[in-house]
Amino acid sequence: MSTSLSRGRTARASAQRSPLGLLTDWIPRLVLAPSIAVSLFFVYGFMIWTFVLSLTNSRMLPSYDFVGFAQYAQLMVNDRWWVAATNLMVFGGLFVAICLALGAGLAILLDQRIRQEGSLRTIYLYPMALSFIVTGVVWKWLLNPSLGLQAMVRGWGFENFTFDWLVNPDMAVYTLVIAAVWQASGFVMALFLAGLRGIDDSIIKAAQLDGASLPRIYARVVMPCLRPVVFSAVMILSHIAIKSFDLVVALTGGGPGYSTDLPATFMYTHAFTRAQIGLGSASAMLMLGGVLAILIPYLYSELRSRRHG
């Protein structure tokens, strides 16, 4: 009885609300509505359109002659696509692993409350403020055999020194790893440092009282507490690796030949320069599938932890 009475009072109160009160409630929704509509159209709408194009025989311009999954089948027998996929596995694997190791190491170093911590943190984070285009151009100059590191060392008298990875088809993909790690490791350091500063000091002090050494404390006590940070870093770095385009264009241009092609550059080349929009759309959808394969487990683990928490 009391529940029905309270509902009736709430209904009457809402019905008697002034127009000013209703306007106050609707203003946030009206302000957010345009951005939500634009996001739905230009993000999810274009995702759906790209999937539709991947099922067509589109060439220079979009057409709607549906051919089913023929573009995906053609992609699976395309040698250049497999080169790009292999490069992504090499680049992505090394990029994620080295960034995690280097970022964790730098975070542990700064967590020791060393002097000039603020200056060092700024230096490590500075590369993240640069775009991948700038990073690619700088490292292209540094790794150029006739201008950069090789020329400098030979100028010091080491005439036999060779570092020609940038022009070596078998090693060029590793130059992408060098440049990407240089830019992103500071960001990973910031994530780990925030996680380290959030751990209760009493846990570390208790382990020290038990006689555990500092490396053992970090390996057995601290790092297991940072699993959410590690998972977040892996997700972010993997997403960066999958969609890497500007770094490749600025540093290697996909060459020598197409030895440093990644799926993003493959998609751009076939969709916009080779007039194969259908094939490029199919490759874009596979890239989206790779991102979702990383994102969905992360969201599932987050929702599961909140549900059990």
Secondary structure, 3 states (H helix, E strand, C coil): CHHHHHHHHHHHHHHCCCHHHHHHHHHHHHHHHHHHHHHHHHHHHHHHHHHHHHCECCCCCCCCCECCCHHHHHHHCCHHHHHHHHHHHHHHHHHHHHHHHHHHHHHHHHCCCCCCHHHHHHHHHHHHHCCHHHHHHHHHHHHCCCCCHHHHHHHCCCCCCCCCHHHCCCCHHHHHHHHHHHHHHHHHHHHHHHHHHCCCHHHHHHHHHCCCCHHHHHHHHHHHHCHHHHHHHHHHHHHHHHCCCHHHHHHCCCCCCCCCCCHHHHHHHHHHHCCCHHHHHHHHHHHHHHHHHHHHHHHHHHHHHHHHC
